[in-house]
Amino acid sequence: MTTTEFESIKNKIKQLELGAATAKGKIETIENNWQKKYGFSTLEEAKKKREELKSEIAEKTEKRNELMDKLEKSFDWNSV
């Protein structure tokens, strides 16, 4: 192996290490932002929260529809 090849490999290793450190920093930033904004920091917690919110939406939509039905049934539409 020549000195040039050796130096080239060393430079590539440094670039890869820097790229990995940058990616790790981005992940930490995302996790910190999630924690500050939403109270969780992992993807698993985000998925769990998403499912909880979807259930909440479904429950509220169902109750809203029940109330709309009740309102419609109590109104005399023939008088309109």
mmCIF file of the N, C-alpha and C atoms, coordinates in Angstrom:
data_MODEL
# 
_entry.id   MODEL 
# 
loop_
_atom_site.group_PDB 
_atom_site.id 
_atom_site.type_symbol 
_atom_site.label_atom_id 
_atom_site.label_alt_id 
_atom_site.label_comp_id 
_atom_site.label_asym_id 
_atom_site.label_entity_id 
_atom_site.label_seq_id 
_atom_site.pdbx_PDB_ins_code 
_atom_site.Cartn_x 
_atom_site.Cartn_y 
_atom_site.Cartn_z 
_atom_site.occupancy 
_atom_site.B_iso_or_equiv 
_atom_site.pdbx_formal_charge 
_atom_site.auth_seq_id 
_atom_site.auth_comp_id 
_atom_site.auth_asym_id 
_atom_site.auth_atom_id 
_atom_site.pdbx_PDB_model_num 
ATOM 1   N N  . MET A 1 1  ? 0.857   -1.171 0.000  1.00 0.00 ? 1  MET A N  1 
ATOM 2   C CA . MET A 1 1  ? 0.000   0.000  0.000  1.00 0.00 ? 1  MET A CA 1 
ATOM 3   C C  . MET A 1 1  ? 0.902   1.233  0.000  1.00 0.00 ? 1  MET A C  1 
ATOM 4   N N  . THR A 1 2  ? 0.559   2.158  -0.857 1.00 0.00 ? 2  THR A N  1 
ATOM 5   C CA . THR A 1 2  ? 1.348   3.381  -0.937 1.00 0.00 ? 2  THR A CA 1 
ATOM 6   C C  . THR A 1 2  ? 0.894   4.374  0.129  1.00 0.00 ? 2  THR A C  1 
ATOM 7   N N  . THR A 1 3  ? 1.723   5.359  0.354  1.00 0.00 ? 3  THR A N  1 
ATOM 8   C CA . THR A 1 3  ? 1.388   6.415  1.307  1.00 0.00 ? 3  THR A CA 1 
ATOM 9   C C  . THR A 1 3  ? 0.126   7.146  0.880  1.00 0.00 ? 3  THR A C  1 
ATOM 10  N N  . THR A 1 4  ? -0.034  7.364  -0.400 1.00 0.00 ? 4  THR A N  1 
ATOM 11  C CA . THR A 1 4  ? -1.224  8.051  -0.921 1.00 0.00 ? 4  THR A CA 1 
ATOM 12  C C  . THR A 1 4  ? -2.483  7.238  -0.660 1.00 0.00 ? 4  THR A C  1 
ATOM 13  N N  . GLU A 1 5  ? -2.409  5.943  -0.892 1.00 0.00 ? 5  GLU A N  1 
ATOM 14  C CA . GLU A 1 5  ? -3.563  5.074  -0.634 1.00 0.00 ? 5  GLU A CA 1 
ATOM 15  C C  . GLU A 1 5  ? -3.892  5.059  0.861  1.00 0.00 ? 5  GLU A C  1 
ATOM 16  N N  . PHE A 1 6  ? -2.854  4.977  1.675  1.00 0.00 ? 6  PHE A N  1 
ATOM 17  C CA . PHE A 1 6  ? -3.034  4.972  3.123  1.00 0.00 ? 6  PHE A CA 1 
ATOM 18  C C  . PHE A 1 6  ? -3.718  6.252  3.593  1.00 0.00 ? 6  PHE A C  1 
ATOM 19  N N  . GLU A 1 7  ? -3.240  7.383  3.132  1.00 0.00 ? 7  GLU A N  1 
ATOM 20  C CA . GLU A 1 7  ? -3.823  8.674  3.504  1.00 0.00 ? 7  GLU A CA 1 
ATOM 21  C C  . GLU A 1 7  ? -5.255  8.797  2.989  1.00 0.00 ? 7  GLU A C  1 
ATOM 22  N N  . SER A 1 8  ? -5.513  8.283  1.802  1.00 0.00 ? 8  SER A N  1 
ATOM 23  C CA . SER A 1 8  ? -6.863  8.317  1.235  1.00 0.00 ? 8  SER A CA 1 
ATOM 24  C C  . SER A 1 8  ? -7.837  7.514  2.097  1.00 0.00 ? 8  SER A C  1 
ATOM 25  N N  . ILE A 1 9  ? -7.398  6.355  2.536  1.00 0.00 ? 9  ILE A N  1 
ATOM 26  C CA . ILE A 1 9  ? -8.252  5.525  3.394  1.00 0.00 ? 9  ILE A CA 1 
ATOM 27  C C  . ILE A 1 9  ? -8.489  6.214  4.735  1.00 0.00 ? 9  ILE A C  1 
ATOM 28  N N  . LYS A 1 10 ? -7.442  6.813  5.312  1.00 0.00 ? 10 LYS A N  1 
ATOM 29  C CA . LYS A 1 10 ? -7.592  7.537  6.576  1.00 0.00 ? 10 LYS A CA 1 
ATOM 30  C C  . LYS A 1 10 ? -8.596  8.680  6.425  1.00 0.00 ? 10 LYS A C  1 
ATOM 31  N N  . ASN A 1 11 ? -8.524  9.411  5.313  1.00 0.00 ? 11 ASN A N  1 
ATOM 32  C CA . ASN A 1 11 ? -9.459  10.519 5.079  1.00 0.00 ? 11 ASN A CA 1 
ATOM 33  C C  . ASN A 1 11 ? -10.891 10.021 4.932  1.00 0.00 ? 11 ASN A C  1 
ATOM 34  N N  . LYS A 1 12 ? -11.064 8.906  4.238  1.00 0.00 ? 12 LYS A N  1 
ATOM 35  C CA . LYS A 1 12 ? -12.411 8.338  4.082  1.00 0.00 ? 12 LYS A CA 1 
ATOM 36  C C  . LYS A 1 12 ? -12.974 7.904  5.428  1.00 0.00 ? 12 LYS A C  1 
ATOM 37  N N  . ILE A 1 13 ? -12.120 7.320  6.264  1.00 0.00 ? 13 ILE A N  1 
ATOM 38  C CA . ILE A 1 13 ? -12.552 6.911  7.607  1.00 0.00 ? 13 ILE A CA 1 
ATOM 39  C C  . ILE A 1 13 ? -12.988 8.126  8.411  1.00 0.00 ? 13 ILE A C  1 
ATOM 40  N N  . LYS A 1 14 ? -12.217 9.198  8.367  1.00 0.00 ? 14 LYS A N  1 
ATOM 41  C CA . LYS A 1 14 ? -12.579 10.424 9.087  1.00 0.00 ? 14 LYS A CA 1 
ATOM 42  C C  . LYS A 1 14 ? -13.904 10.987 8.580  1.00 0.00 ? 14 LYS A C  1 
ATOM 43  N N  . GLN A 1 15 ? -14.109 10.971 7.267  1.00 0.00 ? 15 GLN A N  1 
ATOM 44  C CA . GLN A 1 15 ? -15.359 11.475 6.691  1.00 0.00 ? 15 GLN A CA 1 
ATOM 45  C C  . GLN A 1 15 ? -16.540 10.628 7.144  1.00 0.00 ? 15 GLN A C  1 
ATOM 46  N N  . LEU A 1 16 ? -16.353 9.321  7.175  1.00 0.00 ? 16 LEU A N  1 
ATOM 47  C CA . LEU A 1 16 ? -17.432 8.437  7.622  1.00 0.00 ? 16 LEU A CA 1 
ATOM 48  C C  . LEU A 1 16 ? -17.739 8.650  9.101  1.00 0.00 ? 16 LEU A C  1 
ATOM 49  N N  . GLU A 1 17 ? -16.714 8.813  9.911  1.00 0.00 ? 17 GLU A N  1 
ATOM 50  C CA . GLU A 1 17 ? -16.923 9.067  11.337 1.00 0.00 ? 17 GLU A CA 1 
ATOM 51  C C  . GLU A 1 17 ? -17.647 10.393 11.554 1.00 0.00 ? 17 GLU A C  1 
ATOM 52  N N  . LEU A 1 18 ? -17.260 11.403 10.803 1.00 0.00 ? 18 LEU A N  1 
ATOM 53  C CA . LEU A 1 18 ? -17.921 12.701 10.899 1.00 0.00 ? 18 LEU A CA 1 
ATOM 54  C C  . LEU A 1 18 ? -19.380 12.596 10.460 1.00 0.00 ? 18 LEU A C  1 
ATOM 55  N N  . GLY A 1 19 ? -19.618 11.887 9.377  1.00 0.00 ? 19 GLY A N  1 
ATOM 56  C CA . GLY A 1 19 ? -20.993 11.696 8.900  1.00 0.00 ? 19 GLY A CA 1 
ATOM 57  C C  . GLY A 1 19 ? -21.852 10.965 9.918  1.00 0.00 ? 19 GLY A C  1 
ATOM 58  N N  . ALA A 1 20 ? -21.277 9.944  10.561 1.00 0.00 ? 20 ALA A N  1 
ATOM 59  C CA . ALA A 1 20 ? -22.017 9.201  11.587 1.00 0.00 ? 20 ALA A CA 1 
ATOM 60  C C  . ALA A 1 20 ? -22.304 10.089 12.790 1.00 0.00 ? 20 ALA A C  1 
ATOM 61  N N  . ALA A 1 21 ? -21.322 10.898 13.194 1.00 0.00 ? 21 ALA A N  1 
ATOM 62  C CA . ALA A 1 21 ? -21.529 11.803 14.333 1.00 0.00 ? 21 ALA A CA 1 
ATOM 63  C C  . ALA A 1 21 ? -22.596 12.847 14.009 1.00 0.00 ? 21 ALA A C  1 
ATOM 64  N N  . THR A 1 22 ? -22.607 13.337 12.788 1.00 0.00 ? 22 THR A N  1 
ATOM 65  C CA . THR A 1 22 ? -23.622 14.311 12.370 1.00 0.00 ? 22 THR A CA 1 
ATOM 66  C C  . THR A 1 22 ? -25.013 13.687 12.417 1.00 0.00 ? 22 THR A C  1 
ATOM 67  N N  . ALA A 1 23 ? -25.129 12.468 11.903 1.00 0.00 ? 23 ALA A N  1 
ATOM 68  C CA . ALA A 1 23 ? -26.421 11.778 11.916 1.00 0.00 ? 23 ALA A CA 1 
ATOM 69  C C  . ALA A 1 23 ? -26.885 11.535 13.347 1.00 0.00 ? 23 ALA A C  1 
ATOM 70  N N  . LYS A 1 24 ? -25.962 11.141 14.220 1.00 0.00 ? 24 LYS A N  1 
ATOM 71  C CA . LYS A 1 24 ? -26.317 10.917 15.623 1.00 0.00 ? 24 LYS A CA 1 
ATOM 72  C C  . LYS A 1 24 ? -26.806 12.206 16.261 1.00 0.00 ? 24 LYS A C  1 
ATOM 73  N N  . GLY A 1 25 ? -26.139 13.317 15.955 1.00 0.00 ? 25 GLY A N  1 
ATOM 74  C CA . GLY A 1 25 ? -26.566 14.614 16.486 1.00 0.00 ? 25 GLY A CA 1 
ATOM 75  C C  . GLY A 1 25 ? -27.959 14.993 16.015 1.00 0.00 ? 25 GLY A C  1 
ATOM 76  N N  . LYS A 1 26 ? -28.259 14.689 14.757 1.00 0.00 ? 26 LYS A N  1 
ATOM 77  C CA . LYS A 1 26 ? -29.601 14.983 14.232 1.00 0.00 ? 26 LYS A CA 1 
ATOM 78  C C  . LYS A 1 26 ? -30.660 14.165 14.956 1.00 0.00 ? 26 LYS A C  1 
ATOM 79  N N  . ILE A 1 27 ? -30.364 12.903 15.203 1.00 0.00 ? 27 ILE A N  1 
ATOM 80  C CA . ILE A 1 27 ? -31.306 12.043 15.928 1.00 0.00 ? 27 ILE A CA 1 
ATOM 81  C C  . ILE A 1 27 ? -31.549 12.596 17.331 1.00 0.00 ? 27 ILE A C  1 
ATOM 82  N N  . GLU A 1 28 ? -30.472 12.982 18.005 1.00 0.00 ? 28 GLU A N  1 
ATOM 83  C CA . GLU A 1 28 ? -30.620 13.534 19.359 1.00 0.00 ? 28 GLU A CA 1 
ATOM 84  C C  . GLU A 1 28 ? -31.436 14.824 19.349 1.00 0.00 ? 28 GLU A C  1 
ATOM 85  N N  . THR A 1 29 ? -31.227 15.661 18.338 1.00 0.00 ? 29 THR A N  1 
ATOM 86  C CA . THR A 1 29 ? -31.999 16.901 18.225 1.00 0.00 ? 29 THR A CA 1 
ATOM 87  C C  . THR A 1 29 ? -33.479 16.595 18.037 1.00 0.00 ? 29 THR A C  1 
ATOM 88  N N  . ILE A 1 30 ? -33.783 15.653 17.166 1.00 0.00 ? 30 ILE A N  1 
ATOM 89  C CA . ILE A 1 30 ? -35.176 15.264 16.931 1.00 0.00 ? 30 ILE A CA 1 
ATOM 90  C C  . ILE A 1 30 ? -35.801 14.732 18.219 1.00 0.00 ? 30 ILE A C  1 
ATOM 91  N N  . GLU A 1 31 ? -35.089 13.844 18.900 1.00 0.00 ? 31 GLU A N  1 
ATOM 92  C CA . GLU A 1 31 ? -35.621 13.269 20.139 1.00 0.00 ? 31 GLU A CA 1 
ATOM 93  C C  . GLU A 1 31 ? -35.837 14.335 21.208 1.00 0.00 ? 31 GLU A C  1 
ATOM 94  N N  . ASN A 1 32 ? -34.904 15.279 21.311 1.00 0.00 ? 32 ASN A N  1 
ATOM 95  C CA . ASN A 1 32 ? -35.066 16.367 22.287 1.00 0.00 ? 32 ASN A CA 1 
ATOM 96  C C  . ASN A 1 32 ? -36.264 17.245 21.944 1.00 0.00 ? 32 ASN A C  1 
ATOM 97  N N  . ASN A 1 33 ? -36.439 17.534 20.662 1.00 0.00 ? 33 ASN A N  1 
ATOM 98  C CA . ASN A 1 33 ? -37.586 18.345 20.242 1.00 0.00 ? 33 ASN A CA 1 
ATOM 99  C C  . ASN A 1 33 ? -38.895 17.626 20.528 1.00 0.00 ? 33 ASN A C  1 
ATOM 100 N N  . TRP A 1 34 ? -38.941 16.333 20.239 1.00 0.00 ? 34 TRP A N  1 
ATOM 101 C CA . TRP A 1 34 ? -40.145 15.559 20.543 1.00 0.00 ? 34 TRP A CA 1 
ATOM 102 C C  . TRP A 1 34 ? -40.447 15.625 22.040 1.00 0.00 ? 34 TRP A C  1 
ATOM 103 N N  . GLN A 1 35 ? -39.408 15.483 22.861 1.00 0.00 ? 35 GLN A N  1 
ATOM 104 C CA . GLN A 1 35 ? -39.608 15.493 24.304 1.00 0.00 ? 35 GLN A CA 1 
ATOM 105 C C  . GLN A 1 35 ? -40.160 16.836 24.759 1.00 0.00 ? 35 GLN A C  1 
ATOM 106 N N  . LYS A 1 36 ? -39.600 17.917 24.252 1.00 0.00 ? 36 LYS A N  1 
ATOM 107 C CA . LYS A 1 36 ? -40.054 19.251 24.647 1.00 0.00 ? 36 LYS A CA 1 
ATOM 108 C C  . LYS A 1 36 ? -41.475 19.526 24.180 1.00 0.00 ? 36 LYS A C  1 
ATOM 109 N N  . LYS A 1 37 ? -41.776 19.161 22.944 1.00 0.00 ? 37 LYS A N  1 
ATOM 110 C CA . LYS A 1 37 ? -43.084 19.494 22.370 1.00 0.00 ? 37 LYS A CA 1 
ATOM 111 C C  . LYS A 1 37 ? -44.186 18.524 22.754 1.00 0.00 ? 37 LYS A C  1 
ATOM 112 N N  . TYR A 1 38 ? -43.858 17.228 22.813 1.00 0.00 ? 38 TYR A N  1 
ATOM 113 C CA . TYR A 1 38 ? -44.917 16.228 22.935 1.00 0.00 ? 38 TYR A CA 1 
ATOM 114 C C  . TYR A 1 38 ? -44.799 15.302 24.145 1.00 0.00 ? 38 TYR A C  1 
ATOM 115 N N  . GLY A 1 39 ? -43.682 15.366 24.857 1.00 0.00 ? 39 GLY A N  1 
ATOM 116 C CA . GLY A 1 39 ? -43.545 14.546 26.053 1.00 0.00 ? 39 GLY A CA 1 
ATOM 117 C C  . GLY A 1 39 ? -43.039 13.141 25.807 1.00 0.00 ? 39 GLY A C  1 
ATOM 118 N N  . PHE A 1 40 ? -42.515 12.848 24.638 1.00 0.00 ? 40 PHE A N  1 
ATOM 119 C CA . PHE A 1 40 ? -41.903 11.546 24.369 1.00 0.00 ? 40 PHE A CA 1 
ATOM 120 C C  . PHE A 1 40 ? -40.663 11.768 23.517 1.00 0.00 ? 40 PHE A C  1 
ATOM 121 N N  . SER A 1 41 ? -39.774 10.753 23.530 1.00 0.00 ? 41 SER A N  1 
ATOM 122 C CA . SER A 1 41 ? -38.516 10.952 22.800 1.00 0.00 ? 41 SER A CA 1 
ATOM 123 C C  . SER A 1 41 ? -38.131 9.786  21.899 1.00 0.00 ? 41 SER A C  1 
ATOM 124 N N  . THR A 1 42 ? -38.938 8.728  21.891 1.00 0.00 ? 42 THR A N  1 
ATOM 125 C CA . THR A 1 42 ? -38.592 7.592  21.042 1.00 0.00 ? 42 THR A CA 1 
ATOM 126 C C  . THR A 1 42 ? -39.684 7.370  20.001 1.00 0.00 ? 42 THR A C  1 
ATOM 127 N N  . LEU A 1 43 ? -39.324 6.679  18.952 1.00 0.00 ? 43 LEU A N  1 
ATOM 128 C CA . LEU A 1 43 ? -40.281 6.371  17.899 1.00 0.00 ? 43 LEU A CA 1 
ATOM 129 C C  . LEU A 1 43 ? -41.407 5.487  18.425 1.00 0.00 ? 43 LEU A C  1 
ATOM 130 N N  . GLU A 1 44 ? -41.074 4.562  19.315 1.00 0.00 ? 44 GLU A N  1 
ATOM 131 C CA . GLU A 1 44 ? -42.097 3.684  19.885 1.00 0.00 ? 44 GLU A CA 1 
ATOM 132 C C  . GLU A 1 44 ? -43.118 4.488  20.682 1.00 0.00 ? 44 GLU A C  1 
ATOM 133 N N  . GLU A 1 45 ? -42.622 5.460  21.459 1.00 0.00 ? 45 GLU A N  1 
ATOM 134 C CA . GLU A 1 45 ? -43.534 6.313  22.226 1.00 0.00 ? 45 GLU A CA 1 
ATOM 135 C C  . GLU A 1 45 ? -44.378 7.181  21.291 1.00 0.00 ? 45 GLU A C  1 
ATOM 136 N N  . ALA A 1 46 ? -43.794 7.630  20.199 1.00 0.00 ? 46 ALA A N  1 
ATOM 137 C CA . ALA A 1 46 ? -44.538 8.439  19.228 1.00 0.00 ? 46 ALA A CA 1 
ATOM 138 C C  . ALA A 1 46 ? -45.659 7.614  18.605 1.00 0.00 ? 46 ALA A C  1 
ATOM 139 N N  . LYS A 1 47 ? -45.368 6.377  18.255 1.00 0.00 ? 47 LYS A N  1 
ATOM 140 C CA . LYS A 1 47 ? -46.397 5.502  17.675 1.00 0.00 ? 47 LYS A CA 1 
ATOM 141 C C  . LYS A 1 47 ? -47.515 5.235  18.674 1.00 0.00 ? 47 LYS A C  1 
ATOM 142 N N  . LYS A 1 48 ? -47.143 5.023  19.938 1.00 0.00 ? 48 LYS A N  1 
ATOM 143 C CA . LYS A 1 48 ? -48.151 4.791  20.975 1.00 0.00 ? 48 LYS A CA 1 
ATOM 144 C C  . LYS A 1 48 ? -49.038 6.024  21.135 1.00 0.00 ? 48 LYS A C  1 
ATOM 145 N N  . LYS A 1 49 ? -48.420 7.199  21.174 1.00 0.00 ? 49 LYS A N  1 
ATOM 146 C CA . LYS A 1 49 ? -49.180 8.440  21.311 1.00 0.00 ? 49 LYS A CA 1 
ATOM 147 C C  . LYS A 1 49 ? -50.108 8.628  20.118 1.00 0.00 ? 49 LYS A C  1 
ATOM 148 N N  . ARG A 1 50 ? -49.618 8.314  18.925 1.00 0.00 ? 50 ARG A N  1 
ATOM 149 C CA . ARG A 1 50 ? -50.432 8.425  17.709 1.00 0.00 ? 50 ARG A CA 1 
ATOM 150 C C  . ARG A 1 50 ? -51.676 7.547  17.812 1.00 0.00 ? 50 ARG A C  1 
ATOM 151 N N  . GLU A 1 51 ? -51.510 6.325  18.279 1.00 0.00 ? 51 GLU A N  1 
ATOM 152 C CA . GLU A 1 51 ? -52.655 5.428  18.430 1.00 0.00 ? 51 GLU A CA 1 
ATOM 153 C C  . GLU A 1 51 ? -53.630 5.942  19.479 1.00 0.00 ? 51 GLU A C  1 
ATOM 154 N N  . GLU A 1 52 ? -53.109 6.494  20.570 1.00 0.00 ? 52 GLU A N  1 
ATOM 155 C CA . GLU A 1 52 ? -53.979 7.070  21.600 1.00 0.00 ? 52 GLU A CA 1 
ATOM 156 C C  . GLU A 1 52 ? -54.800 8.223  21.024 1.00 0.00 ? 52 GLU A C  1 
ATOM 157 N N  . LEU A 1 53 ? -54.152 9.067  20.246 1.00 0.00 ? 53 LEU A N  1 
ATOM 158 C CA . LEU A 1 53 ? -54.852 10.212 19.648 1.00 0.00 ? 53 LEU A CA 1 
ATOM 159 C C  . LEU A 1 53 ? -55.875 9.762  18.613 1.00 0.00 ? 53 LEU A C  1 
ATOM 160 N N  . LYS A 1 54 ? -55.544 8.726  17.849 1.00 0.00 ? 54 LYS A N  1 
ATOM 161 C CA . LYS A 1 54 ? -56.509 8.200  16.879 1.00 0.00 ? 54 LYS A CA 1 
ATOM 162 C C  . LYS A 1 54 ? -57.742 7.653  17.597 1.00 0.00 ? 54 LYS A C  1 
ATOM 163 N N  . SER A 1 55 ? -57.536 6.987  18.727 1.00 0.00 ? 55 SER A N  1 
ATOM 164 C CA . SER A 1 55 ? -58.662 6.472  19.516 1.00 0.00 ? 55 SER A CA 1 
ATOM 165 C C  . SER A 1 55 ? -59.502 7.617  20.061 1.00 0.00 ? 55 SER A C  1 
ATOM 166 N N  . GLU A 1 56 ? -58.829 8.664  20.534 1.00 0.00 ? 56 GLU A N  1 
ATOM 167 C CA . GLU A 1 56 ? -59.542 9.830  21.047 1.00 0.00 ? 56 GLU A CA 1 
ATOM 168 C C  . GLU A 1 56 ? -60.385 10.470 19.950 1.00 0.00 ? 56 GLU A C  1 
ATOM 169 N N  . ILE A 1 57 ? -59.829 10.587 18.758 1.00 0.00 ? 57 ILE A N  1 
ATOM 170 C CA . ILE A 1 57 ? -60.578 11.158 17.629 1.00 0.00 ? 57 ILE A CA 1 
ATOM 171 C C  . ILE A 1 57 ? -61.800 10.313 17.325 1.00 0.00 ? 57 ILE A C  1 
ATOM 172 N N  . ALA A 1 58 ? -61.622 8.998  17.295 1.00 0.00 ? 58 ALA A N  1 
ATOM 173 C CA . ALA A 1 58 ? -62.741 8.103  16.995 1.00 0.00 ? 58 ALA A CA 1 
ATOM 174 C C  . ALA A 1 58 ? -63.842 8.233  18.046 1.00 0.00 ? 58 ALA A C  1 
ATOM 175 N N  . GLU A 1 59 ? -63.460 8.273  19.315 1.00 0.00 ? 59 GLU A N  1 
ATOM 176 C CA . GLU A 1 59 ? -64.446 8.411  20.395 1.00 0.00 ? 59 GLU A CA 1 
ATOM 177 C C  . GLU A 1 59 ? -65.205 9.727  20.287 1.00 0.00 ? 59 GLU A C  1 
ATOM 178 N N  . LYS A 1 60 ? -64.486 10.816 20.070 1.00 0.00 ? 60 LYS A N  1 
ATOM 179 C CA . LYS A 1 60 ? -65.130 12.129 19.989 1.00 0.00 ? 60 LYS A CA 1 
ATOM 180 C C  . LYS A 1 60 ? -66.026 12.232 18.757 1.00 0.00 ? 60 LYS A C  1 
ATOM 181 N N  . THR A 1 61 ? -65.592 11.644 17.660 1.00 0.00 ? 61 THR A N  1 
ATOM 182 C CA . THR A 1 61 ? -66.397 11.659 16.443 1.00 0.00 ? 61 THR A CA 1 
ATOM 183 C C  . THR A 1 61 ? -67.683 10.863 16.644 1.00 0.00 ? 61 THR A C  1 
ATOM 184 N N  . GLU A 1 62 ? -67.566 9.717  17.305 1.00 0.00 ? 62 GLU A N  1 
ATOM 185 C CA . GLU A 1 62 ? -68.743 8.902  17.570 1.00 0.00 ? 62 GLU A CA 1 
ATOM 186 C C  . GLU A 1 62 ? -69.734 9.645  18.469 1.00 0.00 ? 62 GLU A C  1 
ATOM 187 N N  . LYS A 1 63 ? -69.246 10.275 19.520 1.00 0.00 ? 63 LYS A N  1 
ATOM 188 C CA . LYS A 1 63 ? -70.128 11.025 20.418 1.00 0.00 ? 63 LYS A CA 1 
ATOM 189 C C  . LYS A 1 63 ? -70.760 12.213 19.705 1.00 0.00 ? 63 LYS A C  1 
ATOM 190 N N  . ARG A 1 64 ? -69.984 12.882 18.866 1.00 0.00 ? 64 ARG A N  1 
ATOM 191 C CA . ARG A 1 64 ? -70.521 14.000 18.082 1.00 0.00 ? 64 ARG A CA 1 
ATOM 192 C C  . ARG A 1 64 ? -71.643 13.522 17.174 1.00 0.00 ? 64 ARG A C  1 
ATOM 193 N N  . ASN A 1 65 ? -71.434 12.392 16.515 1.00 0.00 ? 65 ASN A N  1 
ATOM 194 C CA . ASN A 1 65 ? -72.463 11.855 15.627 1.00 0.00 ? 65 ASN A CA 1 
ATOM 195 C C  . ASN A 1 65 ? -73.727 11.475 16.388 1.00 0.00 ? 65 ASN A C  1 
ATOM 196 N N  . GLU A 1 66 ? -73.553 10.915 17.591 1.00 0.00 ? 66 GLU A N  1 
ATOM 197 C CA . GLU A 1 66 ? -74.707 10.572 18.418 1.00 0.00 ? 66 GLU A CA 1 
ATOM 198 C C  . GLU A 1 66 ? -75.499 11.824 18.788 1.00 0.00 ? 66 GLU A C  1 
ATOM 199 N N  . LEU A 1 67 ? -74.783 12.879 19.159 1.00 0.00 ? 67 LEU A N  1 
ATOM 200 C CA . LEU A 1 67 ? -75.461 14.126 19.510 1.00 0.00 ? 67 LEU A CA 1 
ATOM 201 C C  . LEU A 1 67 ? -76.135 14.757 18.298 1.00 0.00 ? 67 LEU A C  1 
ATOM 202 N N  . MET A 1 68 ? -75.515 14.690 17.146 1.00 0.00 ? 68 MET A N  1 
ATOM 203 C CA . MET A 1 68 ? -76.125 15.224 15.924 1.00 0.00 ? 68 MET A CA 1 
ATOM 204 C C  . MET A 1 68 ? -77.404 14.465 15.598 1.00 0.00 ? 68 MET A C  1 
ATOM 205 N N  . ASP A 1 69 ? -77.366 13.134 15.756 1.00 0.00 ? 69 ASP A N  1 
ATOM 206 C CA . ASP A 1 69 ? -78.572 12.328 15.516 1.00 0.00 ? 69 ASP A CA 1 
ATOM 207 C C  . ASP A 1 69 ? -79.682 12.726 16.490 1.00 0.00 ? 69 ASP A C  1 
ATOM 208 N N  . LYS A 1 70 ? -79.310 12.881 17.748 1.00 0.00 ? 70 LYS A N  1 
ATOM 209 C CA . LYS A 1 70 ? -80.289 13.270 18.760 1.00 0.00 ? 70 LYS A CA 1 
ATOM 210 C C  . LYS A 1 70 ? -80.885 14.634 18.423 1.00 0.00 ? 70 LYS A C  1 
ATOM 211 N N  . LEU A 1 71 ? -80.062 15.559 18.027 1.00 0.00 ? 71 LEU A N  1 
ATOM 212 C CA . LEU A 1 71 ? -80.522 16.895 17.667 1.00 0.00 ? 71 LEU A CA 1 
ATOM 213 C C  . LEU A 1 71 ? -81.446 16.846 16.449 1.00 0.00 ? 71 LEU A C  1 
ATOM 214 N N  . GLU A 1 72 ? -81.053 16.101 15.448 1.00 0.00 ? 72 GLU A N  1 
ATOM 215 C CA . GLU A 1 72 ? -81.871 16.000 14.233 1.00 0.00 ? 72 GLU A CA 1 
ATOM 216 C C  . GLU A 1 72 ? -83.222 15.358 14.518 1.00 0.00 ? 72 GLU A C  1 
ATOM 217 N N  . LYS A 1 73 ? -83.260 14.370 15.397 1.00 0.00 ? 73 LYS A N  1 
ATOM 218 C CA . LYS A 1 73 ? -84.502 13.688 15.733 1.00 0.00 ? 73 LYS A CA 1 
ATOM 219 C C  . LYS A 1 73 ? -85.428 14.573 16.564 1.00 0.00 ? 73 LYS A C  1 
ATOM 220 N N  . SER A 1 74 ? -84.850 15.504 17.310 1.00 0.00 ? 74 SER A N  1 
ATOM 221 C CA . SER A 1 74 ? -85.677 16.346 18.166 1.00 0.00 ? 74 SER A CA 1 
ATOM 222 C C  . SER A 1 74 ? -86.203 17.578 17.446 1.00 0.00 ? 74 SER A C  1 
ATOM 223 N N  . PHE A 1 75 ? -85.734 17.841 16.261 1.00 0.00 ? 75 PHE A N  1 
ATOM 224 C CA . PHE A 1 75 ? -86.131 19.022 15.516 1.00 0.00 ? 75 PHE A CA 1 
ATOM 225 C C  . PHE A 1 75 ? -87.265 18.670 14.555 1.00 0.00 ? 75 PHE A C  1 
ATOM 226 N N  . ASP A 1 76 ? -88.240 19.541 14.469 1.00 0.00 ? 76 ASP A N  1 
ATOM 227 C CA . ASP A 1 76 ? -89.364 19.332 13.545 1.00 0.00 ? 76 ASP A CA 1 
ATOM 228 C C  . ASP A 1 76 ? -88.977 19.881 12.175 1.00 0.00 ? 76 ASP A C  1 
ATOM 229 N N  . TRP A 1 77 ? -88.516 19.002 11.319 1.00 0.00 ? 77 TRP A N  1 
ATOM 230 C CA . TRP A 1 77 ? -88.043 19.419 9.999  1.00 0.00 ? 77 TRP A CA 1 
ATOM 231 C C  . TRP A 1 77 ? -89.177 19.852 9.083  1.00 0.00 ? 77 TRP A C  1 
ATOM 232 N N  . ASN A 1 78 ? -90.392 19.432 9.409  1.00 0.00 ? 78 ASN A N  1 
ATOM 233 C CA . ASN A 1 78 ? -91.530 19.821 8.568  1.00 0.00 ? 78 ASN A CA 1 
ATOM 234 C C  . ASN A 1 78 ? -91.887 21.299 8.733  1.00 0.00 ? 78 ASN A C  1 
ATOM 235 N N  . SER A 1 79 ? -91.446 21.892 9.838  1.00 0.00 ? 79 SER A N  1 
ATOM 236 C CA . SER A 1 79 ? -91.774 23.295 10.071 1.00 0.00 ? 79 SER A CA 1 
ATOM 237 C C  . SER A 1 79 ? -90.783 24.242 9.385  1.00 0.00 ? 79 SER A C  1 
ATOM 238 N N  . VAL A 1 80 ? -89.785 23.710 8.775  1.00 0.00 ? 80 VAL A N  1 
ATOM 239 C CA . VAL A 1 80 ? -88.776 24.558 8.122  1.00 0.00 ? 80 VAL A CA 1 
ATOM 240 C C  . VAL A 1 80 ? -89.229 24.977 6.765  1.00 0.00 ? 80 VAL A C  1 
# 
